[in-house]
Amino acid sequence: MPTILYKNDQNISPDDVMKIAVYAEHVGRQCYDVFAEDGSRSRSDVLSRRAQAVSDSLDFGNEPYFPPETTKKVLDLHAMVSGMCFDRFGERGHMGKSMDLLGMAQDVDDVLDKLVSYHLSPEELKEAEADWAHEGQFFSKDDISGDETDSRRGV
């Protein structure tokens, strides 16, 4: 598990706080994490409490600050939503994450980059590099660099 260091110089804007608030609101109203075999879904008490805890702890002042306790709440909610938490449902039990939720999750990642630093042990770093090398084999060099190939342009 990486070591998480909380930053004191956060450079957080009111827009950043709003991004977290919108994310927590969406998760608390639109996301589900408990699924029954009959196709029904519900929101666990843990998910509801985490979303509410994030909302309750936000500083909407002109110069907001995220104390470590608030940052931990955001990290916990974000980790839970990244897993088995969905807001889009289709036929035959299809579950997914909407583009809205994925965009909000990216916004939260961007804000978290201002709040925390992750430090990996040498073993974790080696494992992460091995995972990246493994995952990287499934992408063409152009996918990694961002250059468009003819196949990606549809030519």
Secondary structure, DSSP 8 states (H G I E B T S, - for coil): --EEEE-S-----HHHHHHHHHHHHHHHHH-B-EE-TTS-EE--HHHHHHHHHHHHH---SSS----HHHHHHHHHHHHHHHTT-BSEE-GGG-EE--HHHHHHHHHHHHHHHHHEEEE--HHHHHHHHHHHHHHHTTS-HHHHHT---HHHHT-
